[in-house]
Amino acid sequence: MRSMNLVDAWVQNLSIFKQPCPSKSLVGFIHHPRFEPVFLKSRRRISSHGVSAVLTGEEARVSTQRDDAPFNFNAYVVEKANHVNKALDDAVAVRNPPMIHDAMRYSLLAGGKRVRPMLCIAACEIVGGPQSAAIPAACAVEMIHTMSLIHDDLPCMDNDDLRRGKPTNHKVFGEDVAVLAGDALLAFAFEFMATATTGVAPERILAAVGELAKAIGTEGLVAGQVVDLNCTGDANVGLDTLEFIHIHKTAALLEASVVLGAILGGGSSDQIEKLRTFARKIGLLFQVVDDILDVTKSSEELGKTAGKDLAVDKTTYPKLLGLDKAVEFAEKLNEEAKAQLAGFDPSKAAPLTALADYIAHRQN
């Protein structure tokens, strides 16, 4: 990626979104003539209290129109999260050996906002697909997200003691079991998506599997994490490198969540690419807001250690841009993301519009 002149470069032209997507999806593969004809014909339990409790302050006021009635975002969040939580609980049951499954469930069912699964479901529905087509993929992205949190919290990585308001996995089960719990969730995510998805053409399932694998490997999450580790404590990190880190470390899995839903829901190539752009922007938005919250909220409010980035001298958007410019940047990303939804049925786009606003205005 070419170098940038920090704030000036951002204000004039955010280069990452002017360039072709660095990680080509398998959409081109599944539109190969060999596959296109079939492809185009197919089109313990957690209570809802923990879900609704995350919707506070500005995010609770997220509202948009669905048909002629206001879209009830809070009700949508609770409904979809309950579907996902039940599916996760059923999928990762306690079996032999019990310790590893207990460790997997400890982090997987620890609450959380379930943003990625909701994005997956909403993307499936915006292109006309049923929720049932997206549930296994929605669970898979949450399993992988949980894996990334377990590993990210390890002493050899970010060395954190608190996650979602509870002791981190390695603090409860030990570092060895925590590593294995993450590994098991990663492997099972692909097994579950490949075997539990029904009513979807095999070519689409294959494309979704490939998309998810690329998003978390050396062209996605892993790449971002490696560069992030190498840049910690480096005073010379610029905006271009920071964008690379977060487009890969954070945005890649959010992008995959949306693209998976669109593929499995029967979306066209054009619809999928519009939703990919939407997702990349809200993925970066998610991280910008995360950086802002890290310096404006307490550990109790966040449910994780606040001020950790500053303590280890990590480069963040508030550090490079200043807090006010970082907030302005977040607002810009949110508006640009929602602009990508203009060509879709407004009633079907309402959940993604509301989720973008929620990500922009979340308080933890």
PLY file of the C-alpha trace (Angstrom):
ply
format ascii 1.0
element vertex 364
property float x
property float y
property float z
element edge 362
property int vertex1
property int vertex2
end_header
0.00 0.00 0.00
1.33 3.42 -0.92
2.28 5.83 1.81
-0.11 8.53 2.98
0.10 11.95 4.50
-1.96 11.01 7.56
-4.92 13.34 8.12
-4.52 15.17 4.80
-4.56 11.89 2.92
-7.66 10.76 4.77
-9.51 14.03 4.19
-8.68 14.10 0.47
-9.00 10.45 -0.37
-9.16 7.35 1.81
-7.00 5.18 -0.44
-7.98 1.77 0.85
-11.50 2.16 -0.59
-10.29 3.53 -3.93
-8.25 0.41 -4.60
-9.56 -2.97 -5.71
-10.31 -5.29 -2.84
-6.92 -6.84 -1.95
-8.50 -10.22 -1.32
-10.56 -11.43 -4.27
-13.50 -13.56 -3.20
-14.61 -16.81 -4.78
-17.55 -15.05 -6.39
-15.64 -15.07 -9.66
-15.01 -18.78 -9.23
-18.64 -19.62 -8.72
-19.60 -17.54 -11.77
-17.40 -19.75 -13.94
-19.56 -21.16 -16.81
-19.18 -24.63 -15.35
-21.10 -23.58 -12.24
-23.27 -20.63 -13.24
-26.46 -22.41 -14.40
-26.95 -24.29 -11.11
-25.73 -21.34 -9.08
-28.32 -18.95 -10.49
-31.23 -21.38 -10.11
-30.78 -21.80 -6.36
-31.45 -19.13 -4.74
-27.01 -23.87 28.39
-29.21 -21.15 27.19
-28.46 -17.43 27.23
-31.31 -15.10 28.19
-32.27 -12.11 26.07
-31.53 -9.79 29.01
-27.82 -9.85 28.31
-28.44 -8.98 24.69
-30.75 -6.03 25.28
-28.50 -4.74 28.02
-25.83 -3.77 25.48
-28.20 -1.36 23.76
-27.73 1.81 25.77
-27.35 5.52 25.16
-27.07 6.61 21.53
-27.25 3.05 20.19
-30.66 2.49 21.79
-32.01 5.35 19.69
-31.05 3.75 16.37
-34.19 3.85 14.23
-35.07 3.43 10.58
-38.12 2.74 8.46
-39.28 -0.74 7.53
-42.35 -0.65 5.29
-44.55 2.07 6.82
-43.69 1.38 10.45
-40.52 2.26 12.36
-37.99 -0.55 12.40
-37.59 -1.81 15.97
-33.86 -2.38 16.20
-33.89 -3.54 19.83
-36.46 -6.21 19.05
-34.48 -7.27 15.99
-31.27 -7.63 18.02
-32.94 -9.73 20.70
-34.73 -11.96 18.17
-31.66 -12.67 16.02
-29.29 -13.05 18.98
-31.63 -15.57 20.58
-31.70 -17.60 17.36
-27.91 -17.54 17.16
-27.39 -18.27 20.86
-29.66 -21.31 20.71
-27.92 -22.59 17.58
-24.48 -22.12 19.19
-25.59 -23.82 22.39
-26.96 -26.78 20.44
-23.94 -26.99 18.13
-21.22 -26.97 20.80
-22.59 -29.39 23.36
-20.57 -30.83 26.24
-19.13 -34.20 25.25
-15.89 -36.11 25.82
-13.43 -34.80 26.71
-15.55 -32.40 28.81
-12.78 -29.91 29.67
-12.19 -28.75 26.11
-15.91 -28.38 25.43
-16.39 -26.50 28.69
-13.59 -24.13 27.64
-15.12 -23.65 24.17
-18.55 -22.95 25.63
-17.18 -20.64 28.34
-16.07 -18.07 25.77
-18.56 -18.83 23.01
-21.61 -18.45 25.26
-20.26 -15.60 27.38
-22.64 -13.09 25.85
-21.42 -10.47 23.44
-23.32 -8.38 20.93
-23.44 -11.01 18.14
-22.84 -8.26 15.58
-21.20 -10.59 13.04
-23.97 -13.20 13.02
-26.58 -10.45 12.74
-24.74 -8.96 9.78
-24.64 -12.38 8.14
-28.38 -12.93 8.60
-29.30 -9.39 7.52
-27.16 -9.72 4.36
-28.87 -13.00 3.51
-32.29 -11.44 3.93
-31.51 -8.24 1.99
-30.89 -10.31 -1.17
-34.06 -12.32 -0.62
-32.71 -15.38 1.18
-34.28 -17.03 4.24
-32.71 -16.74 7.68
-32.30 -20.52 7.81
-29.79 -20.40 4.95
-27.50 -18.11 6.96
-27.70 -19.51 10.50
-24.85 -22.07 10.17
-22.57 -19.43 8.61
-23.63 -16.91 11.26
-22.63 -19.41 13.95
-19.36 -20.16 12.14
-18.27 -16.52 12.08
-19.09 -16.20 15.79
-17.05 -19.33 16.56
-14.10 -17.89 14.64
-14.52 -14.49 16.26
-14.50 -16.18 19.68
-11.36 -18.11 18.71
-9.67 -14.84 17.79
-10.59 -13.33 21.17
-9.30 -16.34 23.12
-5.99 -16.27 21.26
-5.75 -12.46 21.28
-6.04 -12.43 25.09
-3.16 -14.89 25.62
0.01 -13.67 27.39
2.01 -14.11 24.16
-0.39 -11.76 22.33
-2.28 -8.94 24.09
-2.04 -10.48 27.58
-5.52 -9.53 28.81
-7.29 -10.72 31.95
-10.85 -9.56 31.20
-13.20 -10.24 28.31
-16.95 -9.54 28.18
-16.82 -8.73 31.87
-15.39 -12.14 32.83
-11.89 -13.58 33.34
-10.34 -14.50 30.01
-10.29 -18.13 28.90
-6.66 -18.79 29.82
-7.22 -17.37 33.30
-9.90 -20.00 33.91
-8.65 -23.03 31.97
-4.93 -22.35 31.57
-3.00 -21.27 28.50
-2.70 -24.78 27.07
-6.44 -25.49 27.10
-7.24 -21.96 25.89
-5.07 -22.46 22.81
-6.77 -25.78 22.09
-10.25 -24.35 22.69
-9.56 -21.70 20.07
-8.20 -24.30 17.67
-11.26 -26.49 18.18
-13.66 -23.61 17.55
-11.80 -22.72 14.35
-11.98 -26.26 13.00
-15.59 -26.81 14.03
-16.71 -23.54 12.43
-15.93 -24.91 8.97
-17.35 -28.34 9.73
-20.59 -26.82 11.00
-21.07 -24.44 8.07
-20.29 -27.15 5.52
-22.55 -29.82 7.04
-25.41 -27.86 8.63
-26.25 -25.49 5.73
-29.34 -26.76 3.90
-31.43 -25.50 1.00
-28.43 -23.80 -0.63
-26.66 -24.84 -3.85
-23.36 -26.68 -3.14
-21.46 -24.18 -5.28
-22.58 -21.36 -3.01
-21.62 -23.26 0.13
-18.18 -23.96 -1.37
-17.78 -20.30 -2.25
-18.76 -19.27 1.28
-16.26 -21.67 2.82
-13.49 -20.28 0.62
-14.47 -16.71 1.43
-14.34 -17.35 5.17
-11.02 -19.20 4.99
-9.38 -16.35 3.09
-10.75 -13.76 5.52
-9.01 -15.31 8.50
-5.71 -16.43 6.95
-2.60 -14.61 5.79
-4.70 -12.38 3.53
-7.00 -11.42 6.37
-7.12 -11.66 10.14
-3.70 -13.30 10.60
-2.01 -10.69 8.42
-3.51 -7.89 10.46
-2.57 -9.50 13.75
1.06 -10.06 12.70
1.52 -6.47 11.55
-0.21 -5.24 14.72
2.21 -7.22 16.91
5.21 -5.96 14.96
4.06 -2.34 15.20
3.36 -2.24 18.93
5.65 0.36 20.48
6.72 1.70 17.09
6.35 5.49 17.13
6.63 5.72 13.34
3.47 3.82 12.42
1.41 5.87 9.96
-2.21 5.90 8.88
-1.56 3.62 5.90
-0.16 0.87 8.17
-2.94 1.39 10.71
-5.53 0.99 7.93
-3.83 -2.21 6.78
-3.90 -3.63 10.31
-7.57 -2.97 10.89
-8.84 -3.71 7.38
-7.31 -7.15 7.91
-7.49 -7.79 11.66
-10.99 -6.44 12.30
-12.77 -5.59 9.06
-11.97 -8.84 7.23
-14.19 -11.02 9.44
-16.99 -8.43 9.47
-16.73 -8.28 5.68
-16.84 -12.06 5.44
-19.92 -12.14 7.68
-21.83 -9.95 5.24
-20.48 -11.59 2.07
-21.28 -15.08 3.37
-24.87 -14.06 4.02
-25.19 -12.53 0.56
-23.71 -15.60 -1.16
-25.86 -18.08 0.78
-28.97 -15.92 0.34
-28.72 -16.07 -3.46
-27.29 -12.62 -4.13
-26.05 -11.61 -7.57
-22.42 -10.71 -8.17
-23.32 -7.00 -8.21
-25.26 -7.25 -4.95
-22.45 -9.16 -3.27
-19.84 -6.57 -4.25
-21.98 -3.65 -3.04
-22.44 -5.43 0.27
-18.71 -6.17 0.40
-17.94 -2.46 0.14
-20.56 -1.71 2.81
-18.99 -4.31 5.08
-15.40 -3.12 4.61
-16.42 0.37 5.63
-18.34 -0.71 8.72
-15.49 -3.10 9.56
-13.06 -0.20 9.69
-15.72 1.87 11.46
-15.96 -0.82 14.14
-12.24 -0.48 14.89
-12.22 3.31 14.84
-15.05 3.29 17.40
-13.21 0.63 19.41
-10.16 2.91 19.56
-12.33 5.85 20.64
-14.04 3.83 23.37
-10.67 2.61 24.67
-9.77 6.17 25.65
-13.23 7.44 26.66
-14.78 4.56 28.66
-13.93 2.62 31.82
-13.16 -1.10 32.09
-16.53 -1.60 33.79
-18.36 0.08 30.92
-16.43 -1.82 28.25
-16.36 -5.25 29.91
-12.66 -5.44 29.06
-9.50 -3.61 30.09
-9.76 0.07 29.15
-6.71 2.11 28.20
-4.78 -1.01 27.22
-3.72 0.37 23.82
-2.23 3.47 25.43
-0.47 1.40 28.09
1.38 -0.72 25.49
1.93 2.24 23.15
-0.23 0.92 20.31
-1.00 3.18 17.39
-4.72 4.02 17.26
-6.93 6.40 15.34
-7.30 8.88 18.23
-3.51 8.82 18.65
-2.87 9.61 14.98
-5.85 11.82 14.18
-6.81 13.22 17.56
-10.11 12.33 19.25
-12.28 14.85 17.39
-10.93 13.86 13.96
-11.33 10.18 14.83
-15.01 10.79 15.67
-15.41 12.71 12.39
-13.75 9.86 10.49
-16.15 7.36 12.08
-19.16 9.43 11.02
-17.79 9.63 7.46
-17.32 5.85 7.24
-20.85 5.25 8.53
-22.44 7.51 5.92
-20.35 6.04 3.10
-21.26 2.52 4.19
-25.00 3.21 4.25
-24.79 4.79 0.80
-23.97 1.31 -0.57
-27.45 0.13 0.45
-29.28 2.70 -1.70
-30.14 0.22 -4.46
-31.77 -2.33 -2.17
-35.39 -2.58 -0.97
-35.47 -0.11 1.96
-37.51 -2.48 4.12
-34.95 -5.26 3.65
-32.05 -2.83 4.06
-33.35 -1.52 7.39
-31.47 -4.05 9.57
-28.11 -3.35 7.90
-28.71 0.40 8.08
-29.53 0.11 11.77
-26.56 -2.17 12.42
-24.24 0.39 10.80
-25.66 3.09 13.08
-25.35 0.77 16.07
-21.68 0.11 15.31
-21.09 3.84 14.98
-22.86 4.74 18.23
-22.19 1.72 20.45
-21.04 2.36 24.00
-19.06 -0.84 24.63
0 1
1 2
2 3
3 4
4 5
5 6
6 7
7 8
8 9
9 10
10 11
11 12
12 13
13 14
14 15
15 16
16 17
17 18
18 19
19 20
20 21
21 22
22 23
23 24
24 25
25 26
26 27
27 28
28 29
29 30
30 31
31 32
32 33
33 34
34 35
35 36
36 37
37 38
38 39
39 40
40 41
41 42
43 44
44 45
45 46
46 47
47 48
48 49
49 50
50 51
51 52
52 53
53 54
54 55
55 56
56 57
57 58
58 59
59 60
60 61
61 62
62 63
63 64
64 65
65 66
66 67
67 68
68 69
69 70
70 71
71 72
72 73
73 74
74 75
75 76
76 77
77 78
78 79
79 80
80 81
81 82
82 83
83 84
84 85
85 86
86 87
87 88
88 89
89 90
90 91
91 92
92 93
93 94
94 95
95 96
96 97
97 98
98 99
99 100
100 101
101 102
102 103
103 104
104 105
105 106
106 107
107 108
108 109
109 110
110 111
111 112
112 113
113 114
114 115
115 116
116 117
117 118
118 119
119 120
120 121
121 122
122 123
123 124
124 125
125 126
126 127
127 128
128 129
129 130
130 131
131 132
132 133
133 134
134 135
135 136
136 137
137 138
138 139
139 140
140 141
141 142
142 143
143 144
144 145
145 146
146 147
147 148
148 149
149 150
150 151
151 152
152 153
153 154
154 155
155 156
156 157
157 158
158 159
159 160
160 161
161 162
162 163
163 164
164 165
165 166
166 167
167 168
168 169
169 170
170 171
171 172
172 173
173 174
174 175
175 176
176 177
177 178
178 179
179 180
180 181
181 182
182 183
183 184
184 185
185 186
186 187
187 188
188 189
189 190
190 191
191 192
192 193
193 194
194 195
195 196
196 197
197 198
198 199
199 200
200 201
201 202
202 203
203 204
204 205
205 206
206 207
207 208
208 209
209 210
210 211
211 212
212 213
213 214
214 215
215 216
216 217
217 218
218 219
219 220
220 221
221 222
222 223
223 224
224 225
225 226
226 227
227 228
228 229
229 230
230 231
231 232
232 233
233 234
234 235
235 236
236 237
237 238
238 239
239 240
240 241
241 242
242 243
243 244
244 245
245 246
246 247
247 248
248 249
249 250
250 251
251 252
252 253
253 254
254 255
255 256
256 257
257 258
258 259
259 260
260 261
261 262
262 263
263 264
264 265
265 266
266 267
267 268
268 269
269 270
270 271
271 272
272 273
273 274
274 275
275 276
276 277
277 278
278 279
279 280
280 281
281 282
282 283
283 284
284 285
285 286
286 287
287 288
288 289
289 290
290 291
291 292
292 293
293 294
294 295
295 296
296 297
297 298
298 299
299 300
300 301
301 302
302 303
303 304
304 305
305 306
306 307
307 308
308 309
309 310
310 311
311 312
312 313
313 314
314 315
315 316
316 317
317 318
318 319
319 320
320 321
321 322
322 323
323 324
324 325
325 326
326 327
327 328
328 329
329 330
330 331
331 332
332 333
333 334
334 335
335 336
336 337
337 338
338 339
339 340
340 341
341 342
342 343
343 344
344 345
345 346
346 347
347 348
348 349
349 350
350 351
351 352
352 353
353 354
354 355
355 356
356 357
357 358
358 359
359 360
360 361
361 362
362 363
